[in-house]
Amino acid sequence: MAEDIIYWSDMKTKMIMSLKRGEEGENKPVAIIKNGVDLVEGLAYDWVGKNLYWLDSRLNSIEVSKINGTHRMILVNQNISQPRGLTLDPSKGARLLFWTDWGEHPRIERVDMDGQN
């Protein structure tokens, strides 16, 4: 990606982190989301809208924020029981988020990237 940044979730600290690529030892990890996450099992970067999307299988929710952690919002937290796996189609005309739910009725779900429909 053009920004040369990697994003990941840290299960021990329960945070979402980032690290900008640079010379060895030059950059340090940055906590993007510092609280309100438990077991993030899906994380996706929207390179069009510059957003981060994640799902938490313990909190049974899907959330979004800007890549710096601001404007955080819950997109889905109802009718979801064991979410895992997340991917995006940010192309113009689509703007869709897909995830799997491994609960009592396993399925693949989708919602608009703004949480509507």
MDAnalysis code that builds the backbone (N, CA, C; Angstrom):
import MDAnalysis as mda
import numpy as np

u = mda.Universe.empty(351, n_residues=117, atom_resindex=np.repeat(np.arange(117), 3), trajectory=True)
u.add_TopologyAttr("name", ["N", "CA", "C"] * 117)
u.add_TopologyAttr("resid", np.arange(1, 118))
u.add_TopologyAttr("resname", ["MET", "ALA", "GLU", "ASP", "ILE", "ILE", "TYR", "TRP", "SER", "ASP", "MET", "LYS", "THR", "LYS", "MET", "ILE", "MET", "SER", "LEU", "LYS", "ARG", "GLY", "GLU", "GLU", "GLY", "GLU", "ASN", "LYS", "PRO", "VAL", "ALA", "ILE", "ILE", "LYS", "ASN", "GLY", "VAL", "ASP", "LEU", "VAL", "GLU", "GLY", "LEU", "ALA", "TYR", "ASP", "TRP", "VAL", "GLY", "LYS", "ASN", "LEU", "TYR", "TRP", "LEU", "ASP", "SER", "ARG", "LEU", "ASN", "SER", "ILE", "GLU", "VAL", "SER", "LYS", "ILE", "ASN", "GLY", "THR", "HIS", "ARG", "MET", "ILE", "LEU", "VAL", "ASN", "GLN", "ASN", "ILE", "SER", "GLN", "PRO", "ARG", "GLY", "LEU", "THR", "LEU", "ASP", "PRO", "SER", "LYS", "GLY", "ALA", "ARG", "LEU", "LEU", "PHE", "TRP", "THR", "ASP", "TRP", "GLY", "GLU", "HIS", "PRO", "ARG", "ILE", "GLU", "ARG", "VAL", "ASP", "MET", "ASP", "GLY", "GLN", "ASN"])
u.atoms.positions = np.array([
    [0.836, -1.169, 0.000],
    [0.000, 0.000, 0.000],
    [0.882, 1.233, 0.000],
    [0.362, 2.317, -0.474],
    [1.160, 3.516, -0.692],
    [1.714, 4.109, 0.594],
    [0.993, 3.960, 1.711],
    [1.447, 4.557, 2.957],
    [2.520, 3.723, 3.651],
    [2.735, 2.472, 3.212],
    [3.713, 1.580, 3.845],
    [3.454, 1.415, 5.341],
    [2.187, 1.172, 5.684],
    [1.788, 0.963, 7.078],
    [1.154, -0.413, 7.190],
    [1.498, -1.139, 8.252],
    [0.866, -2.423, 8.526],
    [-0.006, -2.252, 9.773],
    [-1.166, -2.904, 9.757],
    [-2.103, -2.854, 10.872],
    [-2.306, -4.273, 11.393],
    [-2.451, -4.424, 12.711],
    [-2.718, -5.734, 13.300],
    [-3.425, -5.553, 14.640],
    [-4.031, -6.651, 15.110],
    [-4.621, -6.643, 16.444],
    [-3.718, -7.444, 17.362],
    [-3.556, -6.960, 18.578],
    [-2.734, -7.614, 19.578],
    [-3.676, -8.221, 20.619],
    [-3.749, -9.559, 20.646],
    [-4.673, -10.240, 21.549],
    [-4.254, -10.095, 23.013],
    [-2.978, -9.919, 23.285],
    [-2.511, -9.791, 24.667],
    [-2.879, -8.426, 25.250],
    [-2.618, -7.364, 24.507],
    [-2.908, -6.016, 25.000],
    [-4.326, -5.565, 24.677],
    [-5.028, -6.324, 23.813],
    [-6.400, -5.999, 23.377],
    [-6.447, -4.604, 22.746],
    [-5.530, -4.415, 21.786],
    [-5.472, -3.156, 21.054],
    [-5.270, -3.440, 19.564],
    [-5.615, -2.460, 18.746],
    [-5.299, -2.498, 17.317],
    [-4.134, -1.539, 17.112],
    [-3.102, -2.045, 16.446],
    [-1.828, -1.336, 16.333],
    [-1.495, -1.033, 14.870],
    [-0.538, -0.135, 14.684],
    [0.009, 0.128, 13.350],
    [1.503, 0.366, 13.461],
    [2.174, 0.182, 12.342],
    [3.605, 0.443, 12.266],
    [3.929, 0.914, 10.863],
    [4.535, 2.094, 10.782],
    [4.956, 2.624, 9.490],
    [6.306, 2.021, 9.138],
    [6.411, 1.588, 7.896],
    [7.660, 0.995, 7.430],
    [8.751, 2.065, 7.364],
    [9.920, 1.680, 7.793],
    [11.052, 2.600, 7.768],
    [12.319, 1.824, 8.004],
    [13.380, 2.530, 8.253],
    [14.644, 1.891, 8.580],
    [14.496, 1.149, 9.908],
    [15.231, 0.058, 10.058],
    [15.148, -0.750, 11.268],
    [15.390, 0.107, 12.515],
    [14.460, 0.006, 13.463],
    [14.567, 0.751, 14.706],
    [14.109, 2.195, 14.615],
    [13.772, 2.657, 13.429],
    [13.394, 4.051, 13.240],
    [11.985, 4.346, 13.762],
    [11.050, 3.438, 13.508],
    [9.658, 3.654, 13.879],
    [9.231, 2.679, 14.973],
    [8.265, 3.091, 15.752],
    [7.731, 2.272, 16.836],
    [6.249, 2.019, 16.580],
    [5.708, 0.873, 17.071],
    [4.283, 0.600, 16.928],
    [3.441, 1.677, 17.612],
    [2.293, 1.963, 17.013],
    [1.362, 2.964, 17.533],
    [0.034, 2.266, 17.822],
    [-0.536, 2.528, 18.994],
    [-1.860, 1.995, 19.330],
    [-2.918, 2.864, 18.659],
    [-3.684, 2.252, 17.748],
    [-4.758, 2.969, 17.041],
    [-6.043, 2.907, 17.852],
    [-6.426, 1.700, 18.265],
    [-7.606, 1.493, 19.112],
    [-7.088, 0.942, 20.436],
    [-7.258, 1.695, 21.510],
    [-6.647, 1.355, 22.798],
    [-7.589, 0.659, 23.765],
    [-8.887, 0.684, 23.501],
    [-9.830, 0.042, 24.415],
    [-11.089, -0.384, 23.664],
    [-11.890, -1.202, 24.332],
    [-13.164, -1.619, 23.751],
    [-13.051, -2.723, 22.724],
    [-11.922, -3.441, 22.686],
    [-11.790, -4.622, 21.836],
    [-11.374, -5.793, 22.720],
    [-11.767, -6.995, 22.299],
    [-11.435, -8.172, 23.088],
    [-10.722, -9.214, 22.230],
    [-11.446, -9.836, 21.302],
    [-10.851, -10.861, 20.451],
    [-11.120, -10.508, 18.985],
    [-10.248, -9.692, 18.411],
    [-10.383, -9.274, 17.017],
    [-9.921, -10.421, 16.128],
    [-10.845, -10.971, 15.332],
    [-10.523, -12.090, 14.443],
    [-10.631, -11.713, 12.972],
    [-10.880, -10.462, 12.709],
    [-10.904, -9.975, 11.335],
    [-10.561, -8.501, 11.332],
    [-9.667, -8.102, 10.443],
    [-9.230, -6.710, 10.350],
    [-8.998, -6.414, 8.878],
    [-9.579, -5.313, 8.384],
    [-9.442, -4.971, 6.967],
    [-9.205, -3.473, 6.810],
    [-8.372, -3.128, 5.848],
    [-8.025, -1.743, 5.542],
    [-8.753, -1.318, 4.278],
    [-9.487, -0.229, 4.365],
    [-10.175, 0.352, 3.210],
    [-9.258, 1.425, 2.625],
    [-8.575, 1.067, 1.550],
    [-7.600, 1.983, 0.952],
    [-8.265, 3.130, 0.201],
    [-9.559, 3.031, -0.077],
    [-10.280, 4.115, -0.747],
    [-10.707, 5.176, 0.271],
    [-11.384, 4.742, 1.336],
    [-11.891, 5.664, 2.347],
    [-10.955, 5.917, 3.502],
    [-9.794, 5.201, 3.514],
    [-8.804, 5.329, 4.601],
    [-9.431, 4.987, 5.960],
    [-10.152, 3.865, 5.992],
    [-10.786, 3.383, 7.213],
    [-10.240, 2.015, 7.596],
    [-10.363, 1.671, 8.881],
    [-10.073, 0.331, 9.381],
    [-11.391, -0.294, 9.820],
    [-11.602, -1.533, 9.416],
    [-12.778, -2.298, 9.829],
    [-12.289, -3.500, 10.605],
    [-12.996, -3.863, 11.685],
    [-12.629, -5.056, 12.438],
    [-13.880, -5.707, 13.021],
    [-13.758, -6.995, 13.252],
    [-14.821, -7.701, 13.955],
    [-14.256, -8.349, 15.192],
    [-15.076, -8.382, 16.212],
    [-14.678, -8.929, 17.503],
    [-15.601, -10.099, 17.820],
    [-15.038, -11.299, 17.917],
    [-15.860, -12.485, 18.091],
    [-16.303, -12.690, 19.543],
    [-15.729, -11.987, 20.489],
    [-16.230, -12.058, 21.867],
    [-17.302, -11.009, 22.117],
    [-17.145, -9.844, 21.523],
    [-18.139, -8.783, 21.682],
    [-19.250, -8.876, 20.642],
    [-19.080, -9.794, 19.667],
    [-20.072, -9.987, 18.595],
    [-20.436, -8.663, 17.934],
    [-19.402, -8.007, 17.419],
    [-19.616, -6.708, 16.784],
    [-18.649, -6.514, 15.622],
    [-19.051, -5.613, 14.729],
    [-18.200, -5.147, 13.631],
    [-18.144, -3.631, 13.757],
    [-16.907, -3.095, 13.735],
    [-16.714, -1.661, 13.925],
    [-15.841, -1.074, 12.823],
    [-15.834, 0.246, 12.757],
    [-15.017, 0.978, 11.791],
    [-14.474, 2.233, 12.462],
    [-13.303, 2.664, 12.028],
    [-12.763, 3.964, 12.428],
    [-11.883, 4.459, 11.291],
    [-11.504, 5.711, 11.375],
    [-10.482, 6.222, 10.462],
    [-9.169, 5.530, 10.827],
    [-8.177, 5.569, 9.956],
    [-6.935, 4.837, 10.210],
    [-6.151, 5.378, 11.408],
    [-6.515, 6.546, 11.903],
    [-5.862, 7.076, 13.104],
    [-6.671, 6.772, 14.366],
    [-7.787, 6.038, 14.231],
    [-8.608, 5.650, 15.374],
    [-9.766, 6.576, 15.691],
    [-9.846, 7.702, 15.002],
    [-10.952, 8.639, 15.244],
    [-12.208, 8.182, 14.503],
    [-13.318, 8.790, 14.838],
    [-14.622, 8.533, 14.203],
    [-15.013, 7.051, 14.293],
    [-14.749, 6.455, 15.427],
    [-15.077, 5.041, 15.649],
    [-16.589, 4.855, 15.738],
    [-17.075, 3.786, 15.103],
    [-18.509, 3.544, 15.064],
    [-18.795, 2.039, 14.987],
    [-19.793, 1.584, 15.701],
    [-20.251, 0.203, 15.599],
    [-21.172, 0.104, 14.387],
    [-20.851, -0.823, 13.483],
    [-21.673, -1.033, 12.295],
    [-22.709, -2.125, 12.500],
    [-22.290, -3.236, 13.127],
    [-23.181, -4.380, 13.328],
    [-22.954, -4.919, 14.737],
    [-24.036, -5.076, 15.498],
    [-23.952, -5.726, 16.806],
    [-25.249, -6.451, 17.164],
    [-26.074, -6.691, 16.164],
    [-27.320, -7.439, 16.355],
    [-27.384, -8.550, 15.320],
    [-28.017, -9.675, 15.719],
    [-28.147, -10.842, 14.834],
    [-26.787, -11.332, 14.346],
    [-25.818, -11.315, 15.231],
    [-24.467, -11.771, 14.923],
    [-23.995, -12.561, 16.148],
    [-23.512, -13.799, 15.953],
    [-23.219, -14.616, 17.126],
    [-21.758, -15.068, 17.234],
    [-21.103, -15.411, 16.156],
    [-19.687, -15.788, 16.202],
    [-19.007, -15.304, 14.924],
    [-18.816, -14.007, 14.799],
    [-18.224, -13.482, 13.566],
    [-16.747, -13.827, 13.431],
    [-16.363, -14.189, 12.229],
    [-14.956, -14.457, 11.904],
    [-14.761, -14.137, 10.434],
    [-13.578, -13.710, 10.102],
    [-13.242, -13.461, 8.704],
    [-13.976, -12.255, 8.148],
    [-13.247, -11.319, 7.612],
    [-13.798, -10.055, 7.155],
    [-13.068, -9.642, 5.887],
    [-13.822, -9.177, 4.905],
    [-13.200, -8.638, 3.696],
    [-14.050, -7.495, 3.169],
    [-13.446, -6.655, 2.348],
    [-14.112, -5.463, 1.828],
    [-14.078, -5.439, 0.310],
    [-15.103, -4.821, -0.258],
    [-15.097, -4.438, -1.672],
    [-15.370, -2.937, -1.702],
    [-14.301, -2.106, -1.628],
    [-14.491, -0.661, -1.557],
    [-14.664, 0.018, -2.921],
    [-14.782, -0.771, -3.974],
    [-14.878, -0.164, -5.310],
    [-16.149, 0.666, -5.455],
    [-16.066, 1.669, -6.304],
    [-17.193, 2.556, -6.563],
    [-18.376, 1.724, -7.064],
    [-19.531, 1.972, -6.490],
    [-20.718, 1.225, -6.881],
    [-20.966, -0.016, -6.044],
    [-19.953, -0.455, -5.278],
    [-20.134, -1.633, -4.417],
    [-20.113, -1.189, -2.956],
    [-18.927, -0.826, -2.431],
    [-18.751, -0.395, -1.040],
    [-19.392, -1.380, -0.071],
    [-18.974, -2.662, -0.185],
    [-19.560, -3.729, 0.621],
    [-18.549, -4.339, 1.589],
    [-19.053, -4.793, 2.737],
    [-18.285, -5.496, 3.745],
    [-18.896, -6.894, 3.869],
    [-18.069, -7.924, 3.813],
    [-18.517, -9.314, 3.936],
    [-17.857, -9.936, 5.159],
    [-18.596, -10.808, 5.854],
    [-18.018, -11.561, 6.971],
    [-18.706, -12.908, 7.098],
    [-18.057, -13.810, 7.819],
    [-18.668, -15.107, 8.099],
    [-19.141, -15.108, 9.546],
    [-20.223, -15.833, 9.778],
    [-20.743, -16.026, 11.127],
    [-20.779, -17.524, 11.373],
    [-20.040, -17.994, 12.371],
    [-19.902, -19.420, 12.651],
    [-20.838, -19.878, 13.759],
    [-21.866, -19.098, 14.051],
    [-22.779, -19.407, 15.144],
    [-23.695, -20.586, 14.850],
    [-24.825, -20.609, 15.524],
    [-25.782, -21.716, 15.411],
    [-26.265, -21.912, 13.977],
    [-26.387, -20.827, 13.242],
    [-26.789, -20.880, 11.827],
    [-25.669, -20.268, 10.977],
    [-24.614, -21.062, 10.673],
    [-23.453, -20.523, 9.934],
    [-23.878, -19.908, 8.598],
    [-23.241, -18.818, 8.255],
    [-23.604, -18.108, 7.028],
    [-22.534, -17.082, 6.658],
    [-22.631, -16.590, 5.443],
    [-21.833, -15.457, 4.978],
    [-22.791, -14.284, 4.893],
    [-22.393, -13.170, 5.482],
    [-23.242, -11.977, 5.530],
    [-22.567, -10.824, 4.805],
    [-23.361, -9.803, 4.520],
    [-22.798, -8.590, 3.934],
    [-23.610, -7.388, 4.388],
    [-22.961, -6.261, 4.379],
    [-23.596, -4.994, 4.722],
    [-22.846, -3.909, 3.954],
    [-23.510, -2.789, 3.686],
    [-22.811, -1.659, 3.085],
    [-21.715, -1.210, 4.053],
    [-20.655, -0.650, 3.541],
    [-19.520, -0.264, 4.379],
    [-19.851, 0.855, 5.368],
    [-21.018, 1.497, 5.194],
    [-21.452, 2.494, 6.175],
    [-22.413, 1.908, 7.207],
    [-22.638, 0.572, 7.141],
    [-23.492, -0.113, 8.102],
    [-24.952, -0.182, 7.708],
    [-25.309, 0.435, 6.607],
    [-26.701, 0.408, 6.136],
    [-26.918, -0.799, 5.247],
    [-28.156, -1.204, 5.091],
    [-28.549, -2.297, 4.181],
    [-27.770, -3.558, 4.429],
])
